Amino acid sequence: MPRLRSHPFIPTSILVAALVLFSASALLAQPLPDKNAKPPKTVTWVLTQGKVIAPGTFKGNVTTDYVVEAMATGQGQARVRTGKFTIKCTIEDQGAGQYLLRGAWDITREGAARKTHHTPDSIKGVLVAKLDYNPAAVAANPGAGGGAIKGNVVVSPKRRLAGKETKARGTFEGDQNFNGTLTISRR
């Protein structure tokens, strides 16, 4: 241990007391583990092996029933750790090369049955994204190009608290086959 030298204006006993106080405050500043801690507010799923299940139906400037499935792997404290991601989309041509994608998605735990209501085995929501291409047209004609999808996600209400529906919001970033990441944050 280094030897403390006395300073002409500060006695050694005050230096030792300051060192002890500093060490104690550094130890007390460390957070104690909380056994009742809630899971993190942000959860991310990595989506891989995305493939088009239904190419959709083109009617005028709207494509309906475009369905894609991918494998979902949750990061951190995800309620559904591994499962199947499914999204059923409607894509509207808004003119000038702009498209609006709206899709109802769910992630269902591997081996669990898909249900219409929330269960511990699934999480459901809606994705909205503005694009400069139609993913259904790219799926029908692979040489047509494609690109990234960046959109906003809203998780369907899980339950009512004090008369209010609770929702989680987030983002999706990936490609036209929905390989990418889906991140949600609870309020």
Backbone torsions as a table, in degrees:
resi	resn	phi	psi	omega
1	MET	NA	137.0	-179.2
2	PRO	-66.0	148.5	-179.5
3	ARG	-86.3	132.4	179.0
4	LEU	-83.1	129.5	177.3
5	ARG	-100.6	140.9	179.8
6	SER	-71.9	138.6	175.5
7	HIS	-99.4	145.7	-176.0
8	PRO	-57.7	-27.3	-177.2
9	PHE	-103.3	-14.6	-176.0
10	ILE	-122.5	118.2	178.4
11	PRO	-66.9	152.8	-178.8
12	THR	-58.8	-38.1	-178.7
13	SER	-61.9	-34.9	178.6
14	ILE	-71.5	-38.8	177.1
15	LEU	-62.4	-43.0	178.7
16	VAL	-64.7	-43.2	179.2
17	ALA	-62.8	-41.3	179.2
18	ALA	-64.7	-40.6	178.7
19	LEU	-64.1	-43.5	178.4
20	VAL	-63.4	-44.9	179.7
21	LEU	-62.2	-43.8	179.1
22	PHE	-62.7	-44.5	179.7
23	SER	-62.7	-42.9	180.0
24	ALA	-65.5	-41.5	-179.2
25	SER	-67.4	-33.8	177.8
26	ALA	-66.7	-38.6	177.6
27	LEU	-68.4	-40.7	-178.9
28	LEU	-70.6	-22.9	-179.1
29	ALA	-74.7	-15.0	179.7
30	GLN	-72.7	130.3	179.9
31	PRO	-69.6	141.7	176.4
32	LEU	-87.6	142.9	179.3
33	PRO	-64.6	136.5	-179.6
34	ASP	-102.6	114.8	-178.6
35	LYS	-68.3	-23.0	-179.2
36	ASN	-101.8	20.1	-177.3
37	ALA	-65.0	141.0	177.0
38	LYS	-80.5	155.4	178.2
39	PRO	-63.6	161.5	-178.0
40	PRO	-58.3	153.3	-177.5
41	LYS	-79.9	-16.8	-179.7
42	THR	-115.7	132.5	179.2
43	VAL	-130.2	140.2	178.9
44	THR	-125.0	137.8	172.2
45	TRP	-113.9	136.2	173.3
46	VAL	-96.0	124.5	-178.5
47	LEU	-103.9	127.9	-178.4
48	THR	-135.2	168.1	176.6
49	GLN	57.2	35.0	-180.0
50	GLY	-66.5	137.4	177.9
51	LYS	-148.1	149.1	179.3
52	VAL	-76.5	125.7	179.1
53	ILE	-96.5	-37.8	177.6
54	ALA	-136.6	124.5	-175.0
55	PRO	-71.9	-11.5	179.4
56	GLY	89.7	169.7	-179.9
57	THR	-120.1	128.4	179.3
58	PHE	-91.7	123.9	176.7
59	LYS	-134.7	102.3	-179.3
60	GLY	64.9	-120.3	-179.2
61	ASN	-102.0	17.1	-178.0
62	VAL	-127.4	135.1	172.1
63	THR	-107.3	127.8	179.4
64	THR	-119.1	161.0	174.2
65	ASP	58.3	36.8	172.4
66	TYR	-84.1	117.2	-173.2
67	VAL	-121.8	132.1	178.5
68	VAL	-128.9	142.2	174.8
69	GLU	-122.8	149.1	177.2
70	ALA	-149.9	162.9	174.3
71	MET	-84.9	136.1	-179.2
72	ALA	-116.3	130.6	176.7
73	THR	-124.8	116.6	-177.6
74	GLY	-78.0	143.5	176.7
75	GLN	-104.7	138.1	176.7
76	GLY	76.1	-135.9	-173.3
77	GLN	-94.1	43.1	-179.8
78	ALA	-65.9	136.1	178.4
79	ARG	-63.2	-41.4	174.9
80	VAL	-107.1	106.0	-174.7
81	ARG	-75.3	-48.9	176.7
82	THR	-135.1	143.8	-179.2
83	GLY	179.5	-164.6	-178.6
84	LYS	-108.4	128.3	174.3
85	PHE	-94.5	129.0	176.9
86	THR	-131.0	134.7	176.1
87	ILE	-133.3	132.9	176.7
88	LYS	-113.5	117.9	-169.8
89	CYS	-113.7	153.2	165.3
90	THR	-119.6	131.0	-177.6
91	ILE	-123.7	121.0	-176.9
92	GLU	-108.2	128.3	175.7
93	ASP	-78.4	114.7	-178.0
94	GLN	-97.7	8.9	179.4
95	GLY	84.3	164.4	178.8
96	ALA	55.1	32.7	177.5
97	GLY	72.7	19.9	179.9
98	GLN	-112.7	139.0	-178.9
99	TYR	-131.0	147.2	176.5
100	LEU	-114.5	117.8	179.0
101	LEU	-101.6	128.4	172.7
102	ARG	-125.8	128.3	-178.1
103	GLY	-140.7	138.5	173.1
104	ALA	-92.7	121.5	-176.8
105	TRP	-120.8	159.6	171.4
106	ASP	-149.8	153.3	171.3
107	ILE	-120.5	119.4	-177.8
108	THR	-115.0	131.8	-178.5
109	ARG	-54.6	141.6	178.7
110	GLU	-55.2	128.3	178.7
111	GLY	86.5	-7.0	180.0
112	ALA	-94.2	153.2	177.7
113	ALA	-82.8	141.4	175.9
114	ARG	-72.9	133.7	179.3
115	LYS	-126.7	164.4	-178.0
116	THR	-84.8	-13.9	-179.4
117	HIS	-113.7	163.6	178.6
118	HIS	-66.5	135.4	174.5
119	THR	-137.6	167.7	175.4
120	PRO	-63.6	-15.8	-177.5
121	ASP	-88.7	-4.2	-178.3
122	SER	-149.3	160.3	174.1
123	ILE	-137.7	138.3	-174.3
124	LYS	-129.4	155.8	178.6
125	GLY	-171.4	-168.1	-178.3
126	VAL	-130.3	140.6	176.4
127	LEU	-117.9	134.3	175.3
128	VAL	-127.8	128.7	-179.4
129	ALA	-143.6	141.4	172.6
130	LYS	-98.3	128.2	-174.4
131	LEU	-126.7	162.6	174.1
132	ASP	-108.3	20.8	174.5
133	TYR	-157.4	164.3	178.3
134	ASN	-103.1	110.7	-178.9
135	PRO	-58.1	-32.1	179.1
136	ALA	-68.1	-38.0	177.7
137	ALA	-66.9	-37.3	178.0
138	VAL	-66.1	-40.5	179.2
139	ALA	-64.6	-37.7	-179.8
140	ALA	-74.6	-28.0	-178.2
141	ASN	-137.5	85.0	-174.2
142	PRO	-54.0	-23.1	178.9
143	GLY	-79.4	-1.4	-175.8
144	ALA	-79.4	-1.9	-179.8
145	GLY	100.4	-143.9	-177.0
146	GLY	147.0	-160.4	179.6
147	GLY	162.7	-161.3	-176.8
148	ALA	-85.5	155.1	171.2
149	ILE	-120.4	123.8	173.0
150	LYS	-127.1	120.2	-177.0
151	GLY	-145.5	170.8	177.5
152	ASN	-96.5	144.1	-176.7
153	VAL	-121.5	138.3	171.1
154	VAL	-125.6	129.1	177.2
155	VAL	-86.9	135.2	-179.4
156	SER	-57.4	149.4	179.9
157	PRO	-56.7	136.2	-178.7
158	LYS	-92.3	-43.2	-178.0
159	ARG	-161.4	170.9	178.3
160	ARG	-101.3	132.0	175.1
161	LEU	-120.4	119.9	179.7
162	ALA	52.8	38.7	177.9
163	GLY	81.3	2.1	-179.2
164	LYS	-115.0	142.2	175.4
165	GLU	-80.1	137.0	177.0
166	THR	-97.2	135.6	-179.8
167	LYS	-131.5	156.2	172.5
168	ALA	-118.4	148.7	-179.5
169	ARG	-125.7	161.2	179.3
170	GLY	-175.7	-155.0	-177.1
171	THR	-140.1	158.1	169.9
172	PHE	-125.6	136.1	173.6
173	GLU	-136.3	122.5	-180.0
174	GLY	-175.7	-159.2	-178.7
175	ASP	-106.2	-176.0	-176.1
176	GLN	-67.0	-15.2	174.8
177	ASN	-96.1	9.4	178.7
178	PHE	62.2	32.5	166.7
179	ASN	-84.2	123.9	-178.0
180	GLY	164.4	-145.8	-179.8
181	THR	-129.6	140.2	174.8
182	LEU	-118.0	119.3	-177.3
183	THR	-121.0	130.8	176.7
184	ILE	-127.4	150.4	177.1
185	SER	-129.1	131.5	175.3
186	ARG	-83.5	150.3	176.8
187	ARG	-84.4	NA	NA
